[in-house]
Amino acid sequence: MPRVKRGNKRVQRRKKILKLAKGYRLTKSKLHRSAKESVDRALRFAYRDRRNKKRDFRRLFIIRVGAAARQNDLSYSRFMNGLKKANISLDRRVLAEIAVRDPEAFARLTERAKAALTAA
């Protein structure tokens, strides 16, 4: 087997890692091995937390919708069930936005949900 001197590829790979590690403290931004470990860890956290962010926002939307529904004398689950029976298909994000920005419109939605629950 002929000997391989990596040359440019090795330098490019290391520069890529050090560029990603820019702003890290001490050796983590200067030494390749430390930088690689830190960058790999940071990328794992970034990947995981992009998914967790969706989960966290969904929880926030449910809390907001539930609080607004309770102000209109309806639990969250009964409110969502009433909307489903009334054929109102709004996702939790939109409902949370309405609950925060326009309480009167949300009150009208709860009335429609209550009517659908009593009709069924």
JOBELJO-V239621 format. One line per field, one symbol per residue. psi: psi as a letter, one per 20 degrees, with the letter a starting at -180 (. if undefined). A space follows every 50 residues. Layout:
# JOBELJO-V239621
psi: ???
This chain:
# JOBELJO-V239621
psi: pqppphcggggggghgghghjpiqqciiihpgggggggggghhgggggih ghgggghgggghggggghhhhklprgghghgggghjkonprhggghgghg hmhghhhhghghggghghh.
